[in-house]
């Protein structure tokens, strides 16, 4: 399997709707060796304290902890991201993971520049990979993306709007 380090934003996205939790989340954990840093777990636990779609997503991911590895990683104090994404980038480098999965769309360039050998992927790219591997149909991926986009408030995001074209 392919090694992948996930950030909070992407995990919440992939579990943002009941449909995503039923279809995409199991495919994700079946298709990748997923690792997260301890700060990601802390962030998910914080989000899970609320009563909204994001909290439901965080709880769904936390319920799957037996399906991913948790690593203690110290964030780089010089790196200008929050502790979760910061530690996830550090973990990606330390483990030489093939993929770094993050939906922090306002920091795409910084994150991309911080990765030397790992491929930077986002939720639209993960859904597209499921289509490429015949795990989902294109219409299923499009429906999932639209639902996730609505919950995550990606309507005005230029990256998300461009990525939606993957499913045309």
OpenMM code with the backbone's topology and positions (N, CA, C; nanometers):
from openmm import Vec3, app, unit

residues = "UNK UNK UNK UNK UNK UNK UNK UNK UNK UNK UNK UNK UNK UNK UNK UNK UNK UNK UNK UNK UNK UNK UNK UNK UNK UNK UNK UNK UNK UNK UNK UNK UNK UNK UNK UNK UNK UNK UNK UNK UNK UNK UNK UNK UNK UNK UNK UNK UNK UNK UNK UNK UNK UNK UNK UNK UNK UNK UNK UNK UNK UNK UNK UNK UNK UNK UNK UNK UNK UNK UNK UNK UNK UNK UNK UNK UNK UNK UNK UNK UNK UNK UNK UNK UNK UNK UNK UNK UNK UNK UNK UNK UNK UNK UNK UNK UNK UNK UNK UNK UNK UNK UNK UNK UNK UNK UNK UNK UNK UNK UNK UNK UNK UNK UNK UNK UNK UNK UNK UNK UNK UNK UNK UNK UNK UNK UNK UNK UNK UNK UNK UNK UNK UNK UNK UNK UNK UNK UNK UNK UNK UNK UNK UNK UNK UNK UNK UNK UNK UNK UNK UNK UNK UNK UNK UNK UNK UNK UNK UNK UNK UNK UNK UNK UNK UNK UNK UNK".split()
positions = [
    Vec3(0.0827, -0.1190, 0.0000),
    Vec3(0.0000, 0.0000, 0.0000),
    Vec3(0.0865, 0.1244, 0.0000),
    Vec3(0.0247, 0.2345, -0.0372),
    Vec3(0.0959, 0.3615, -0.0471),
    Vec3(0.0869, 0.4380, 0.0842),
    Vec3(0.2014, 0.4864, 0.1337),
    Vec3(0.2048, 0.5634, 0.2574),
    Vec3(0.1529, 0.7037, 0.2357),
    Vec3(0.0695, 0.7491, 0.3266),
    Vec3(0.0070, 0.8803, 0.3154),
    Vec3(-0.0035, 0.9415, 0.4549),
    Vec3(0.0358, 1.0675, 0.4669),
    Vec3(0.0165, 1.1429, 0.5901),
    Vec3(-0.0986, 1.2389, 0.5663),
    Vec3(-0.1939, 1.2395, 0.6596),
    Vec3(-0.3137, 1.3217, 0.6448),
    Vec3(-0.3171, 1.4330, 0.7484),
    Vec3(-0.3689, 1.5473, 0.7065),
    Vec3(-0.3892, 1.6618, 0.7948),
    Vec3(-0.5363, 1.6681, 0.8365),
    Vec3(-0.5632, 1.7449, 0.9385),
    Vec3(-0.6986, 1.7565, 0.9927),
    Vec3(-0.7992, 1.7978, 0.8866),
    Vec3(-0.7664, 1.8993, 0.8099),
    Vec3(-0.8602, 1.9536, 0.7111),
    Vec3(-0.9081, 1.8470, 0.6135),
    Vec3(-0.8167, 1.7641, 0.5682),
    Vec3(-0.8530, 1.6617, 0.4697),
    Vec3(-0.9351, 1.5499, 0.5324),
    Vec3(-0.9007, 1.5103, 0.6519),
    Vec3(-0.9768, 1.4042, 0.7183),
    Vec3(-1.1197, 1.4488, 0.7457),
    Vec3(-1.1360, 1.5737, 0.7879),
    Vec3(-1.2707, 1.6269, 0.8097),
    Vec3(-1.3456, 1.6334, 0.6769),
    Vec3(-1.2789, 1.6721, 0.5711),
    Vec3(-1.3437, 1.6774, 0.4405),
    Vec3(-1.3927, 1.5399, 0.3972),
    Vec3(-1.3075, 1.4407, 0.4100),
    Vec3(-1.3399, 1.3072, 0.3603),
    Vec3(-1.4514, 1.2404, 0.4407),
    Vec3(-1.4860, 1.2949, 0.5552),
    Vec3(-1.5949, 1.2416, 0.6375),
    Vec3(-1.7047, 1.3457, 0.6592),
    Vec3(-1.7098, 1.4476, 0.5747),
    Vec3(-1.7981, 1.5624, 0.5967),
    Vec3(-1.9465, 1.5326, 0.5812),
    Vec3(-1.9815, 1.4312, 0.5040),
    Vec3(-2.1227, 1.3958, 0.4841),
    Vec3(-2.1427, 1.2487, 0.5175),
    Vec3(-2.2647, 1.2117, 0.5406),
    Vec3(-2.2905, 1.0700, 0.5700),
    Vec3(-2.2526, 0.9834, 0.4506),
    Vec3(-2.2751, 1.0334, 0.3291),
    Vec3(-2.2374, 0.9581, 0.2090),
    Vec3(-2.0864, 0.9407, 0.2004),
    Vec3(-2.0128, 1.0468, 0.2332),
    Vec3(-1.8665, 1.0380, 0.2297),
    Vec3(-1.8175, 0.9397, 0.3359),
    Vec3(-1.8802, 0.9412, 0.4531),
    Vec3(-1.8410, 0.8475, 0.5584),
    Vec3(-1.8679, 0.7021, 0.5172),
    Vec3(-1.9725, 0.6807, 0.4407),
    Vec3(-2.0073, 0.5448, 0.3984),
    Vec3(-1.9244, 0.4971, 0.2800),
    Vec3(-1.8939, 0.5862, 0.1860),
    Vec3(-1.8230, 0.5465, 0.0634),
    Vec3(-1.6743, 0.5797, 0.0654),
    Vec3(-1.6425, 0.7061, 0.0828),
    Vec3(-1.5045, 0.7521, 0.0642),
    Vec3(-1.4127, 0.7144, 0.1798),
    Vec3(-1.4594, 0.7307, 0.3026),
    Vec3(-1.3715, 0.7052, 0.4168),
    Vec3(-1.3220, 0.5606, 0.4204),
    Vec3(-1.4091, 0.4599, 0.4015),
    Vec3(-1.3578, 0.3219, 0.3989),
    Vec3(-1.2605, 0.2967, 0.2832),
    Vec3(-1.2896, 0.3527, 0.1661),
    Vec3(-1.1982, 0.3361, 0.0526),
    Vec3(-1.0622, 0.3970, 0.0837),
    Vec3(-1.0638, 0.5100, 0.1501),
    Vec3(-0.9408, 0.5787, 0.1864),
    Vec3(-0.8553, 0.4914, 0.2779),
    Vec3(-0.9147, 0.4411, 0.3847),
    Vec3(-0.8375, 0.3609, 0.4788),
    Vec3(-0.7988, 0.2251, 0.4215),
    Vec3(-0.8770, 0.1738, 0.3278),
    Vec3(-0.8408, 0.0480, 0.2617),
    Vec3(-0.7303, 0.0666, 0.1583),
    Vec3(-0.7200, 0.1864, 0.1010),
    Vec3(-0.6285, 0.2085, -0.0101),
    Vec3(-0.4936, 0.2672, 0.0252),
    Vec3(-0.4802, 0.3169, 0.1473),
    Vec3(-0.3559, 0.3827, 0.1867),
    Vec3(-0.3132, 0.3374, 0.3260),
    Vec3(-0.1827, 0.3385, 0.3496),
    Vec3(-0.1284, 0.3255, 0.4845),
    Vec3(-0.1265, 0.4667, 0.5410),
    Vec3(-0.2253, 0.4989, 0.6208),
    Vec3(-0.2451, 0.6358, 0.6675),
    Vec3(-0.1726, 0.6564, 0.8003),
    Vec3(-0.1052, 0.7698, 0.8095),
    Vec3(-0.0398, 0.8120, 0.9327),
    Vec3(-0.0820, 0.9548, 0.9628),
    Vec3(-0.0955, 0.9844, 1.0915),
    Vec3(-0.1249, 1.1200, 1.1349),
    Vec3(-0.0344, 1.1541, 1.2521),
    Vec3(-0.0155, 1.2821, 1.2728),
    Vec3(0.0629, 1.3268, 1.3878),
    Vec3(-0.0304, 1.3470, 1.5071),
    Vec3(0.0255, 1.3418, 1.6263),
    Vec3(-0.0529, 1.3607, 1.7487),
    Vec3(-0.1303, 1.4925, 1.7470),
    Vec3(-0.0725, 1.6056, 1.6999),
    Vec3(-0.1515, 1.7291, 1.6952),
    Vec3(-0.2776, 1.7172, 1.6086),
    Vec3(-0.2768, 1.6312, 1.5088),
    Vec3(-0.3967, 1.6106, 1.4270),
    Vec3(-0.5065, 1.5475, 1.5133),
    Vec3(-0.4702, 1.4490, 1.5927),
    Vec3(-0.5674, 1.3858, 1.6829),
    Vec3(-0.6223, 1.4902, 1.7803),
    Vec3(-0.5342, 1.5750, 1.8346),
    Vec3(-0.5776, 1.6803, 1.9268),
    Vec3(-0.6774, 1.7741, 1.8585),
    Vec3(-0.6487, 1.8125, 1.7338),
    Vec3(-0.7400, 1.9009, 1.6609),
    Vec3(-0.8736, 1.8316, 1.6344),
    Vec3(-0.8698, 1.7049, 1.5938),
    Vec3(-0.9946, 1.6315, 1.5702),
    Vec3(-1.0770, 1.6211, 1.6978),
    Vec3(-1.0121, 1.5945, 1.8097),
    Vec3(-1.0832, 1.5867, 1.9371),
    Vec3(-1.1465, 1.7208, 1.9735),
    Vec3(-1.0775, 1.8293, 1.9428),
    Vec3(-1.1346, 1.9617, 1.9673),
    Vec3(-1.2564, 1.9878, 1.8806),
    Vec3(-1.2472, 1.9551, 1.7539),
    Vec3(-1.3596, 1.9737, 1.6614),
    Vec3(-1.4784, 1.8873, 1.7023),
    Vec3(-1.4499, 1.7667, 1.7483),
    Vec3(-1.5554, 1.6715, 1.7846),
    Vec3(-1.6399, 1.7189, 1.9026),
    Vec3(-1.5960, 1.8192, 1.9755),
    Vec3(-1.6710, 1.8704, 2.0902),
    Vec3(-1.7943, 1.9503, 2.0494),
    Vec3(-1.8007, 1.9919, 1.9236),
    Vec3(-1.9126, 2.0729, 1.8763),
    Vec3(-2.0267, 1.9831, 1.8287),
    Vec3(-2.1359, 2.0464, 1.7870),
    Vec3(-2.2511, 1.9737, 1.7336),
    Vec3(-2.2829, 2.0290, 1.5955),
    Vec3(-2.2050, 1.9865, 1.4972),
    Vec3(-2.2293, 2.0266, 1.3591),
    Vec3(-2.1705, 1.9213, 1.2666),
    Vec3(-2.1767, 1.9458, 1.1360),
    Vec3(-2.1263, 1.8482, 1.0386),
    Vec3(-1.9773, 1.8215, 1.0547),
    Vec3(-1.9021, 1.9258, 1.0870),
    Vec3(-1.7582, 1.9079, 1.1047),
    Vec3(-1.7292, 1.8203, 1.2260),
    Vec3(-1.8066, 1.8385, 1.3324),
    Vec3(-1.7898, 1.7554, 1.4519),
    Vec3(-1.8245, 1.6102, 1.4221),
    Vec3(-1.9317, 1.5884, 1.3449),
    Vec3(-1.9677, 1.4518, 1.3053),
    Vec3(-1.8539, 1.3881, 1.2261),
    Vec3(-1.7937, 1.4668, 1.1379),
    Vec3(-1.6817, 1.4170, 1.0573),
    Vec3(-1.5630, 1.3817, 1.1460),
    Vec3(-1.5298, 1.4701, 1.2377),
    Vec3(-1.4159, 1.4452, 1.3272),
    Vec3(-1.4395, 1.3198, 1.4108),
    Vec3(-1.5607, 1.3037, 1.4629),
    Vec3(-1.5917, 1.1841, 1.5420),
    Vec3(-1.5813, 1.0575, 1.4572),
    Vec3(-1.6259, 1.0650, 1.3321),
    Vec3(-1.6176, 0.9480, 1.2437),
    Vec3(-1.4724, 0.9080, 1.2202),
    Vec3(-1.3845, 1.0045, 1.2002),
    Vec3(-1.2420, 0.9746, 1.1811),
    Vec3(-1.1828, 0.9178, 1.3098),
    Vec3(-1.2140, 0.9789, 1.4217),
    Vec3(-1.1617, 0.9298, 1.5497),
    Vec3(-1.2091, 0.7873, 1.5786),
    Vec3(-1.3282, 0.7539, 1.5328),
    Vec3(-1.3796, 0.6174, 1.5503),
    Vec3(-1.3001, 0.5147, 1.4695),
    Vec3(-1.2219, 0.5608, 1.3743),
    Vec3(-1.1429, 0.4722, 1.2867),
    Vec3(-0.9954, 0.4675, 1.3265),
    Vec3(-0.9623, 0.5069, 1.4480),
    Vec3(-0.8212, 0.5162, 1.4880),
    Vec3(-0.7448, 0.3857, 1.4755),
    Vec3(-0.8142, 0.2753, 1.4755),
    Vec3(-0.7448, 0.1471, 1.4577),
    Vec3(-0.7007, 0.1267, 1.3128),
    Vec3(-0.7395, 0.2169, 1.2234),
    Vec3(-0.7061, 0.2029, 1.0818),
    Vec3(-0.5919, 0.2939, 1.0370),
    Vec3(-0.5339, 0.3694, 1.1312),
    Vec3(-0.4199, 0.4545, 1.0957),
    Vec3(-0.3225, 0.4619, 1.2114),
    Vec3(-0.1988, 0.4988, 1.1774),
    Vec3(-0.0931, 0.5123, 1.2781),
    Vec3(-0.0870, 0.6559, 1.3287),
    Vec3(-0.0626, 0.6687, 1.4569),
    Vec3(-0.0482, 0.8003, 1.5190),
    Vec3(0.0969, 0.8157, 1.5630),
    Vec3(0.1588, 0.9254, 1.5208),
    Vec3(0.2997, 0.9499, 1.5512),
    Vec3(0.3148, 1.0763, 1.6347),
    Vec3(0.4056, 1.0703, 1.7297),
    Vec3(0.4416, 1.1892, 1.8062),
    Vec3(0.5480, 1.2650, 1.7278),
    Vec3(0.5125, 1.3844, 1.6860),
    Vec3(0.6016, 1.4680, 1.6062),
    Vec3(0.5951, 1.6092, 1.6622),
    Vec3(0.7087, 1.6695, 1.6761),
    Vec3(0.7151, 1.8079, 1.7232),
    Vec3(0.7024, 1.9027, 1.6035),
    Vec3(0.6094, 1.9959, 1.6105),
    Vec3(0.6013, 2.0965, 1.5032),
    Vec3(0.7284, 2.1806, 1.4971),
    Vec3(0.7613, 2.2270, 1.3794),
    Vec3(0.8752, 2.3153, 1.3588),
    Vec3(0.8326, 2.4570, 1.3971),
    Vec3(0.8942, 2.5155, 1.4976),
    Vec3(0.8516, 2.6492, 1.5422),
    Vec3(0.8718, 2.7581, 1.4363),
    Vec3(0.9523, 2.7301, 1.3364),
    Vec3(0.9781, 2.8281, 1.2298),
    Vec3(0.8781, 2.8170, 1.1142),
    Vec3(0.7986, 2.7106, 1.1125),
    Vec3(0.7085, 2.6846, 0.9999),
    Vec3(0.5759, 2.7580, 1.0223),
    Vec3(0.5332, 2.8410, 0.9276),
    Vec3(0.4186, 2.9297, 0.9494),
    Vec3(0.2808, 2.8669, 0.9248),
    Vec3(0.2552, 2.7489, 0.9804),
    Vec3(0.1229, 2.6867, 0.9761),
    Vec3(0.0834, 2.6476, 1.1179),
    Vec3(-0.0436, 2.6134, 1.1374),
    Vec3(-0.0838, 2.5707, 1.2711),
    Vec3(-0.0149, 2.4396, 1.3062),
    Vec3(-0.0216, 2.4010, 1.4328),
    Vec3(0.0525, 2.2838, 1.4799),
    Vec3(0.0153, 2.1560, 1.4049),
    Vec3(-0.1116, 2.1393, 1.3692),
    Vec3(-0.1532, 2.0180, 1.3004),
    Vec3(-0.0878, 2.0022, 1.1641),
    Vec3(-0.1065, 2.1016, 1.0770),
    Vec3(-0.0459, 2.0939, 0.9438),
    Vec3(0.1062, 2.0951, 0.9525),
    Vec3(0.1589, 2.1742, 1.0444),
    Vec3(0.3027, 2.1815, 1.0644),
    Vec3(0.3586, 2.0429, 1.0981),
    Vec3(0.3012, 1.9773, 1.1989),
    Vec3(0.3499, 1.8452, 1.2396),
    Vec3(0.3265, 1.7425, 1.1289),
    Vec3(0.2178, 1.7573, 1.0533),
    Vec3(0.1906, 1.6637, 0.9438),
    Vec3(0.2964, 1.6761, 0.8340),
    Vec3(0.3361, 1.7982, 0.8032),
    Vec3(0.4435, 1.8171, 0.7042),
    Vec3(0.5726, 1.7541, 0.7561),
    Vec3(0.6023, 1.7760, 0.8854),
    Vec3(0.7231, 1.7164, 0.9444),
    Vec3(0.7174, 1.5636, 0.9369),
    Vec3(0.5999, 1.5062, 0.9676),
    Vec3(0.5834, 1.3607, 0.9637),
    Vec3(0.5993, 1.3072, 0.8222),
    Vec3(0.5485, 1.3794, 0.7251),
    Vec3(0.5631, 1.3383, 0.5854),
    Vec3(0.7102, 1.3266, 0.5483),
    Vec3(0.7882, 1.4243, 0.5897),
    Vec3(0.9319, 1.4237, 0.5615),
    Vec3(1.0019, 1.3119, 0.6378),
    Vec3(0.9702, 1.2986, 0.7659),
    Vec3(1.0363, 1.1969, 0.8492),
    Vec3(1.0085, 1.0542, 0.8022),
    Vec3(0.8873, 1.0286, 0.7562),
    Vec3(0.8497, 0.8918, 0.7166),
    Vec3(0.8687, 0.8667, 0.5677),
    Vec3(0.9068, 0.9714, 0.4934),
    Vec3(0.9221, 0.9597, 0.3481),
    Vec3(0.7934, 0.9070, 0.2841),
    Vec3(0.6797, 0.9554, 0.3316),
    Vec3(0.5499, 0.9138, 0.2791),
    Vec3(0.5368, 0.9524, 0.1327),
    Vec3(0.4687, 0.8702, 0.0581),
    Vec3(0.4474, 0.8983, -0.0842),
    Vec3(0.3556, 1.0184, -0.1045),
    Vec3(0.2595, 1.0373, -0.0106),
    Vec3(0.1589, 1.1417, -0.0267),
    Vec3(0.1410, 1.2232, 0.1012),
    Vec3(0.1147, 1.3517, 0.0824),
    Vec3(0.0696, 1.4385, 0.1901),
    Vec3(-0.0684, 1.4879, 0.1511),
    Vec3(-0.1675, 1.4585, 0.2348),
    Vec3(-0.3077, 1.4875, 0.2056),
    Vec3(-0.3559, 1.6007, 0.2950),
    Vec3(-0.3934, 1.7119, 0.2321),
    Vec3(-0.4317, 1.8309, 0.3081),
    Vec3(-0.5265, 1.9167, 0.2241),
    Vec3(-0.6266, 1.9732, 0.2887),
    Vec3(-0.7209, 2.0629, 0.2219),
    Vec3(-0.7093, 2.2061, 0.2717),
    Vec3(-0.5919, 2.2461, 0.3099),
    Vec3(-0.5679, 2.3836, 0.3551),
    Vec3(-0.5454, 2.4686, 0.2297),
    Vec3(-0.6556, 2.5008, 0.1599),
    Vec3(-0.6473, 2.5630, 0.0281),
    Vec3(-0.5857, 2.7019, 0.0284),
    Vec3(-0.5860, 2.7689, 0.1398),
    Vec3(-0.5251, 2.9015, 0.1460),
    Vec3(-0.3735, 2.8958, 0.1606),
    Vec3(-0.3183, 2.7760, 0.1794),
    Vec3(-0.1742, 2.7604, 0.1988),
    Vec3(-0.1132, 2.6609, 0.0995),
    Vec3(-0.1775, 2.6401, -0.0140),
    Vec3(-0.1309, 2.5391, -0.1091),
    Vec3(0.0146, 2.5591, -0.1508),
    Vec3(0.0509, 2.6798, -0.1853),
    Vec3(0.1870, 2.7041, -0.2348),
    Vec3(0.2909, 2.6760, -0.1265),
    Vec3(0.2661, 2.7227, -0.0052),
    Vec3(0.3600, 2.7006, 0.1044),
    Vec3(0.3771, 2.5519, 0.1331),
    Vec3(0.2659, 2.4806, 0.1406),
    Vec3(0.2738, 2.3380, 0.1699),
    Vec3(0.3448, 2.2650, 0.0568),
    Vec3(0.3075, 2.2950, -0.0655),
    Vec3(0.3706, 2.2292, -0.1809),
    Vec3(0.5212, 2.2525, -0.1818),
    Vec3(0.5619, 2.3732, -0.1528),
    Vec3(0.7047, 2.4057, -0.1522),
    Vec3(0.7795, 2.3367, -0.0383),
    Vec3(0.7068, 2.2971, 0.0651),
    Vec3(0.7686, 2.2334, 0.1821),
    Vec3(0.7911, 2.0841, 0.1647),
    Vec3(0.7347, 2.0275, 0.0612),
    Vec3(0.7460, 1.8834, 0.0385),
    Vec3(0.8497, 1.8575, -0.0697),
    Vec3(0.9465, 1.7738, -0.0393),
    Vec3(1.0500, 1.7496, -0.1397),
    Vec3(1.0171, 1.6298, -0.2282),
    Vec3(0.9875, 1.5163, -0.1694),
    Vec3(0.9660, 1.3956, -0.2485),
    Vec3(0.8228, 1.3438, -0.2454),
    Vec3(0.7408, 1.3982, -0.1602),
    Vec3(0.6038, 1.3505, -0.1457),
    Vec3(0.5094, 1.4283, -0.2367),
    Vec3(0.4083, 1.3586, -0.2860),
    Vec3(0.3086, 1.4233, -0.3697),
    Vec3(0.2017, 1.4852, -0.2808),
    Vec3(0.1669, 1.6093, -0.3084),
    Vec3(0.0645, 1.6819, -0.2337),
    Vec3(-0.0703, 1.6520, -0.2974),
    Vec3(-0.1642, 1.5973, -0.2193),
    Vec3(-0.2971, 1.5649, -0.2715),
    Vec3(-0.4044, 1.6296, -0.1851),
    Vec3(-0.5177, 1.6544, -0.2477),
    Vec3(-0.6330, 1.7153, -0.1830),
    Vec3(-0.7524, 1.6222, -0.1999),
    Vec3(-0.8618, 1.6548, -0.1355),
    Vec3(-0.9810, 1.5701, -0.1460),
    Vec3(-1.0269, 1.5485, -0.2899),
    Vec3(-1.0319, 1.6509, -0.3742),
    Vec3(-1.0706, 1.6229, -0.5130),
    Vec3(-0.9777, 1.5214, -0.5810),
    Vec3(-0.8499, 1.5287, -0.5519),
    Vec3(-0.7533, 1.4348, -0.6115),
    Vec3(-0.7707, 1.2939, -0.5549),
    Vec3(-0.8025, 1.2837, -0.4269),
    Vec3(-0.8286, 1.1519, -0.3675),
    Vec3(-0.9527, 1.0903, -0.4327),
    Vec3(-1.0592, 1.1697, -0.4469),
    Vec3(-1.1810, 1.1190, -0.5113),
    Vec3(-1.1535, 1.0794, -0.6556),
    Vec3(-1.0728, 1.1583, -0.7243),
    Vec3(-1.0361, 1.1261, -0.8620),
    Vec3(-0.9565, 0.9952, -0.8687),
    Vec3(-0.8717, 0.9716, -0.7703),
    Vec3(-0.7967, 0.8451, -0.7651),
    Vec3(-0.8918, 0.7274, -0.7451),
    Vec3(-0.9953, 0.7459, -0.6648),
    Vec3(-1.0946, 0.6391, -0.6471),
    Vec3(-1.1635, 0.6073, -0.7798),
    Vec3(-1.1882, 0.7092, -0.8594),
    Vec3(-1.2479, 0.6877, -0.9921),
    Vec3(-1.1482, 0.6145, -1.0814),
    Vec3(-1.0239, 0.6590, -1.0813),
    Vec3(-0.9207, 0.5977, -1.1659),
    Vec3(-0.8999, 0.4503, -1.1325),
    Vec3(-0.9175, 0.4150, -1.0045),
    Vec3(-0.9007, 0.2752, -0.9621),
    Vec3(-1.0318, 0.1973, -0.9647),
    Vec3(-1.1346, 0.2571, -1.0240),
    Vec3(-1.2678, 0.1959, -1.0372),
    Vec3(-1.3324, 0.1631, -0.9030),
    Vec3(-1.2972, 0.2390, -0.7996),
    Vec3(-1.3610, 0.2230, -0.6690),
    Vec3(-1.4915, 0.3019, -0.6617),
    Vec3(-1.4972, 0.4119, -0.7356),
    Vec3(-1.6160, 0.4960, -0.7460),
    Vec3(-1.6411, 0.5278, -0.8922),
    Vec3(-1.7662, 0.5500, -0.9257),
    Vec3(-1.7969, 0.6017, -1.0590),
    Vec3(-1.7704, 0.7517, -1.0588),
    Vec3(-1.7584, 0.8094, -1.1758),
    Vec3(-1.7370, 0.9531, -1.1864),
    Vec3(-1.8546, 1.0288, -1.1241),
    Vec3(-1.9764, 0.9814, -1.1464),
    Vec3(-2.0927, 1.0506, -1.0898),
    Vec3(-2.0960, 1.0384, -0.9374),
    Vec3(-2.0546, 0.9240, -0.8822),
    Vec3(-2.0462, 0.9107, -0.7362),
    Vec3(-1.9439, 1.0082, -0.6795),
    Vec3(-1.8286, 1.0177, -0.7442),
    Vec3(-1.7242, 1.1099, -0.6980),
    Vec3(-1.7723, 1.2544, -0.7071),
    Vec3(-1.8412, 1.2888, -0.8166),
    Vec3(-1.8932, 1.4246, -0.8317),
    Vec3(-1.9945, 1.4557, -0.7213),
    Vec3(-2.0859, 1.3612, -0.6946),
    Vec3(-2.1853, 1.3823, -0.5893),
    Vec3(-2.1191, 1.3977, -0.4524),
    Vec3(-2.0188, 1.3138, -0.4252),
    Vec3(-1.9455, 1.3258, -0.2994),
    Vec3(-1.8770, 1.4619, -0.2894),
    Vec3(-1.8103, 1.5013, -0.3977),
    Vec3(-1.7398, 1.6294, -0.3973),
    Vec3(-1.8362, 1.7456, -0.3744),
    Vec3(-1.9515, 1.7410, -0.4404),
    Vec3(-2.0491, 1.8490, -0.4230),
    Vec3(-2.0998, 1.8553, -0.2798),
    Vec3(-2.1269, 1.7398, -0.2196),
    Vec3(-2.1720, 1.7383, -0.0808),
    Vec3(-2.0649, 1.7868, 0.0150),
    Vec3(-1.9436, 1.7389, -0.0052),
    Vec3(-1.8312, 1.7815, 0.0782),
    Vec3(-1.8089, 1.9318, 0.0624),
    Vec3(-1.8133, 1.9803, -0.0609),
    Vec3(-1.7921, 2.1233, -0.0872),
    Vec3(-1.8942, 2.2090, -0.0147),
    Vec3(-2.0183, 2.1630, -0.0125),
    Vec3(-2.1231, 2.2389, 0.0552),
    Vec3(-2.0960, 2.2453, 0.2060),
    Vec3(-2.0663, 2.1318, 0.2671),
    Vec3(-2.0392, 2.1292, 0.4114),
    Vec3(-1.9152, 2.2110, 0.4449),
    Vec3(-1.8135, 2.2014, 0.3617),
    Vec3(-1.6863, 2.2684, 0.3895),
    Vec3(-1.6838, 2.4139, 0.3428),
    Vec3(-1.7938, 2.4610, 0.2844),
    Vec3(-1.8062, 2.6003, 0.2383),
    Vec3(-1.7000, 2.6367, 0.1358),
    Vec3(-1.6835, 2.5488, 0.0378),
    Vec3(-1.5849, 2.5719, -0.0672),
    Vec3(-1.6434, 2.6426, -0.1892),
    Vec3(-1.7667, 2.6878, -0.1811),
    Vec3(-1.8341, 2.7458, -0.2977),
    Vec3(-1.7542, 2.8568, -0.3643),
    Vec3(-1.6943, 2.9456, -0.2873),
    Vec3(-1.6212, 3.0575, -0.3446),
    Vec3(-1.4726, 3.0330, -0.3610),
    Vec3(-1.4269, 2.9130, -0.3337),
    Vec3(-1.2841, 2.8846, -0.3396),
    Vec3(-1.2415, 2.8517, -0.4823),
    Vec3(-1.1455, 2.9269, -0.5343),
    Vec3(-1.1014, 2.9084, -0.6734),
    Vec3(-1.0436, 2.7691, -0.6974),
    Vec3(-0.9664, 2.7181, -0.6008),
    Vec3(-0.9090, 2.5837, -0.6177),
    Vec3(-1.0198, 2.4795, -0.6280),
    Vec3(-1.1174, 2.4860, -0.5372),
    Vec3(-1.2265, 2.3881, -0.5380),
    Vec3(-1.3095, 2.3993, -0.6662),
    Vec3(-1.3311, 2.5205, -0.7107),
    Vec3(-1.4066, 2.5380, -0.8353),
    Vec3(-1.3324, 2.4749, -0.9532),
    Vec3(-1.2035, 2.4940, -0.9599),
    Vec3(-1.1235, 2.4344, -1.0668),
    Vec3(-1.1188, 2.2824, -1.0522),
    Vec3(-1.1040, 2.2335, -0.9313),
    Vec3(-1.0951, 2.0892, -0.9080),
    Vec3(-1.2265, 2.0189, -0.9417),
    Vec3(-1.3374, 2.0876, -0.9310),
    Vec3(-1.4669, 2.0269, -0.9648),
    Vec3(-1.4703, 1.9802, -1.1093),
    Vec3(-1.3883, 2.0390, -1.1924),
    Vec3(-1.3828, 1.9986, -1.3343),
    Vec3(-1.3308, 1.8572, -1.3542),
    Vec3(-1.2659, 1.8026, -1.2512),
    Vec3(-1.2193, 1.6628, -1.2603),
    Vec3(-1.3349, 1.5673, -1.2839),
    Vec3(-1.4539, 1.6073, -1.2419),
    Vec3(-1.5682, 1.5170, -1.2446),
    Vec3(-1.6704, 1.5529, -1.3524),
    Vec3(-1.6309, 1.6405, -1.4466),
    Vec3(-1.7192, 1.6751, -1.5594),
    Vec3(-1.7240, 1.5627, -1.6603),
] * unit.nanometer
topology = app.Topology()
chain = topology.addChain("A")
for resn in residues:
    res = topology.addResidue(resn, chain)
    for name in ("N", "CA", "C"):
        topology.addAtom(name, app.Element.getBySymbol(name[0]), res)
